[in-house]
Amino acid sequence: MPKTRSLLIAMTVLVAGLGLSACSSKRWCEHDATDTRVSKSYCEKNTPGYEWESDSKKKTKKKTKKH
């Protein structure tokens, strides 16, 4: 029984840690048209024209068609 309880506690801590690290990314609210940072309240209220931006460094590649 003590081994099962220790394993259960360890798994709970692991899952909680992974969940918190996924939510800790830096992000801010921007006005789409001007890419200007604004108060987060605009994005929290889902105001049209505002969206969350992140510090993601993903690059998107355009696929080109060869004729």
N, CA and C of each residue as an Amber inpcrd file, in Angstrom:
protein
   201
   0.8050000  -1.1960000   0.0000000   0.0000000   0.0000000   0.0000000
   0.8530000   1.2670000   0.0000000   1.9290000   1.3600000   0.7970000
   2.7390000   2.5810000   0.7920000   3.3860000   2.8470000  -0.5740000
   3.7680000   1.8050000  -1.2990000   4.3680000   2.0030000  -2.6190000
   3.3420000   2.5680000  -3.6000000   2.1280000   2.0830000  -3.5220000
   1.0720000   2.5600000  -4.4060000   0.7710000   4.0270000  -4.1290000
   0.7170000   4.3840000  -2.8750000   0.4370000   5.7730000  -2.5040000
   1.5780000   6.6820000  -2.9640000   2.8230000   6.2500000  -2.8000000
   3.9710000   7.0480000  -3.2310000   3.9610000   7.2310000  -4.7520000
   3.6350000   6.1770000  -5.4610000   3.5570000   6.2580000  -6.9150000
   2.4430000   7.2050000  -7.3420000   1.3080000   7.1360000  -6.6880000
   0.1840000   8.0050000  -7.0010000   0.5470000   9.4760000  -6.7490000
   1.2110000   9.7520000  -5.6550000   1.6300000  11.1260000  -5.3470000
   2.6370000  11.6180000  -6.3750000   3.5930000  10.7760000  -6.7430000
   4.6000000  11.1590000  -7.7280000   3.9630000  11.4620000  -9.0810000
   3.0150000  10.6530000  -9.4950000   2.3450000  10.8810000 -10.7780000
   1.5220000  12.1690000 -10.7390000   0.8730000  12.4390000  -9.6220000
   0.0840000  13.6590000  -9.4850000   0.9720000  14.8910000  -9.5870000
   2.1120000  14.8590000  -8.9170000   3.0520000  15.9790000  -8.9710000
   3.5850000  16.1670000 -10.3900000   3.8830000  15.0810000 -11.0780000
   4.3890000  15.1540000 -12.4450000   3.3620000  15.7750000 -13.3850000
   2.1280000  15.3190000 -13.3130000   1.0770000  15.8470000 -14.1780000
   0.8280000  17.3270000 -13.8770000   0.8000000  17.6850000 -12.6080000
   0.5880000  19.0920000 -12.2320000   1.7320000  19.9630000 -12.7310000
   2.9460000  19.4750000 -12.6260000   4.1040000  20.2370000 -13.1000000
   4.0720000  20.4500000 -14.5970000   3.7000000  19.4320000 -15.3370000
   3.6140000  19.5700000 -16.7880000   2.5120000  20.5400000 -17.1820000
   1.4200000  20.5120000 -16.4810000   0.3120000  21.4200000 -16.7640000
   0.7020000  22.8690000 -16.5050000   1.4120000  23.1210000 -15.4380000
   1.8210000  24.4830000 -15.1200000   2.8620000  25.0060000 -16.0920000
   3.7740000  24.1530000 -16.5290000   4.8090000  24.6130000 -17.4570000
   4.2150000  24.9260000 -18.8300000   3.1440000  24.2590000 -19.2000000
   2.5010000  24.5370000 -20.4850000   1.7980000  25.8930000 -20.4700000
   1.3760000  26.3330000 -19.3140000   0.6510000  27.6020000 -19.2080000
   1.5600000  28.7820000 -18.9180000   2.8380000  28.5590000 -18.7870000
   3.7100000  29.6410000 -18.3640000   4.3690000  30.3780000 -19.5260000
   3.9380000  30.1140000 -20.7530000   4.5480000  30.8060000 -21.8790000
   4.2180000  32.2880000 -21.8260000   5.1400000  33.1140000 -22.2950000
   4.9240000  34.5600000 -22.2850000   4.0440000  34.9250000 -23.4620000
   3.0130000  35.6810000 -23.1910000   2.1230000  36.1250000 -24.2520000
   1.5640000  37.4970000 -23.8900000   1.0950000  38.1750000 -24.9010000
   0.5390000  39.5060000 -24.7130000  -0.5720000  39.7120000 -25.7190000
  -1.3460000  40.7550000 -25.5160000  -2.4740000  41.0650000 -26.3880000
  -2.0370000  42.1310000 -27.3910000  -2.3910000  41.9190000 -28.6640000
  -2.0370000  42.8680000 -29.7290000  -3.2550000  43.2290000 -30.5560000
  -3.2500000  44.4570000 -31.0480000  -4.2430000  44.8980000 -32.0290000
  -3.7770000  44.3420000 -33.3720000  -4.6340000  43.5970000 -34.0560000
  -4.2410000  42.9120000 -35.2940000  -3.7450000  43.8560000 -36.3720000
  -4.4680000  44.9200000 -36.6120000  -4.1520000  45.8020000 -37.7380000
  -2.8270000  46.5290000 -37.5590000  -2.4890000  46.8870000 -36.3250000
  -1.2840000  47.6850000 -36.0960000  -0.1680000  46.9270000 -35.4010000
  -0.4430000  45.7050000 -34.9550000   0.5220000  44.9170000 -34.1800000
   1.0540000  45.6950000 -32.9790000   0.1730000  46.4530000 -32.3500000
   0.5280000  47.2330000 -31.1710000   0.0820000  46.4840000 -29.9270000
   0.9700000  46.4030000 -28.9450000   0.5990000  45.7660000 -27.6840000
  -0.4030000  46.6390000 -26.9530000  -1.4300000  45.9830000 -26.4320000
  -2.4870000  46.6810000 -25.7050000  -2.7650000  45.9380000 -24.4020000
  -3.6410000  46.4760000 -23.5960000  -4.0170000  45.8490000 -22.3290000
  -4.5960000  44.4570000 -22.5810000  -4.2600000  43.5150000 -21.7050000
  -4.7450000  42.1430000 -21.8800000  -6.2530000  42.0340000 -21.7640000
  -6.8900000  43.0740000 -21.2240000  -8.3440000  43.0290000 -21.0550000
  -9.0660000  42.9240000 -22.3990000  -8.4790000  43.4870000 -23.4740000
  -9.1060000  43.3820000 -24.7970000  -9.2010000  41.9180000 -25.2330000
  -8.1300000  41.1730000 -25.0500000  -8.1310000  39.7630000 -25.4550000
  -8.9630000  38.9100000 -24.5040000  -8.9290000  39.2520000 -23.2210000
  -9.7160000  38.4890000 -22.2500000 -11.2090000  38.6200000 -22.5200000
 -11.6200000  39.7690000 -23.0550000 -13.0330000  39.9980000 -23.3730000
 -13.3800000  39.5530000 -24.7870000 -12.3900000  38.9690000 -25.5040000
 -12.5710000  38.5110000 -26.8920000 -13.0450000  39.6350000 -27.8060000
 -12.4700000  40.8150000 -27.6310000 -12.8180000  41.9650000 -28.4470000
 -12.3570000  41.7140000 -29.8830000 -13.2310000  41.9020000 -30.8740000
 -12.8220000  41.6980000 -32.2720000 -11.6610000  42.6220000 -32.6480000
 -10.6930000  42.0720000 -33.3720000  -9.5510000  42.8660000 -33.8100000
  -8.3510000  42.7570000 -32.8940000  -8.4810000  41.9890000 -31.8110000
  -7.3830000  41.8120000 -30.8590000  -7.1280000  40.3280000 -30.6870000
  -5.8620000  39.9560000 -30.5440000  -5.5450000  38.5420000 -30.3580000
  -4.3030000  38.3910000 -29.5090000  -4.2020000  37.2050000 -28.8890000
  -3.0300000  36.8820000 -28.0830000  -1.8550000  36.5920000 -29.0060000
  -0.7130000  37.1170000 -28.6780000   0.5290000  36.8330000 -29.3870000
   1.4790000  36.1910000 -28.3980000   2.3460000  35.3310000 -28.9010000
   3.3040000  34.6780000 -28.0160000   4.7160000  34.9000000 -28.5240000
   5.6400000  34.4950000 -27.7190000   7.0520000  34.6390000 -28.0510000
   7.5290000  33.4310000 -28.8410000   6.6240000  32.7930000 -29.5450000
   6.9360000  31.5910000 -30.3090000   7.8980000  31.9210000 -31.4440000
   8.8660000  31.0620000 -31.6290000   9.8440000  31.2930000 -32.6950000
   9.6620000  30.2900000 -33.8270000   8.4290000  29.8430000 -33.9960000
   8.1330000  28.9100000 -35.0820000   8.1600000  29.6560000 -36.3990000
   8.7950000  29.0520000 -37.3690000   8.8240000  29.6590000 -38.6970000
   7.9260000  28.8510000 -39.6150000   7.1190000  29.5520000 -40.3660000
   6.2670000  28.8540000 -41.3190000   6.8820000  28.9890000 -42.6970000
   6.8470000  27.9140000 -43.4320000   7.4040000  27.9080000 -44.7800000
   6.2740000  27.8270000 -45.7810000   6.3570000  28.6430000 -46.7830000
   5.3650000  28.5740000 -47.8490000   5.7970000  27.5040000 -48.8340000
   4.8560000  26.6870000 -49.2240000   5.1400000  25.6680000 -50.2200000
   4.9920000  26.2900000 -51.5950000   5.9960000  26.1130000 -52.3990000
   5.9260000  26.6430000 -53.7580000   5.7050000  25.4920000 -54.7170000
   4.8890000  25.7530000 -55.7040000   4.6090000  24.7260000 -56.7120000
   5.5350000  24.9330000 -57.8960000   6.1080000  23.8560000 -58.3370000
   6.9390000  23.9140000 -59.5330000   6.1140000  23.4560000 -60.7150000
   6.1280000  24.2610000 -61.7580000   5.3250000  23.9300000 -62.9450000
   6.1310000  23.1300000 -63.9230000
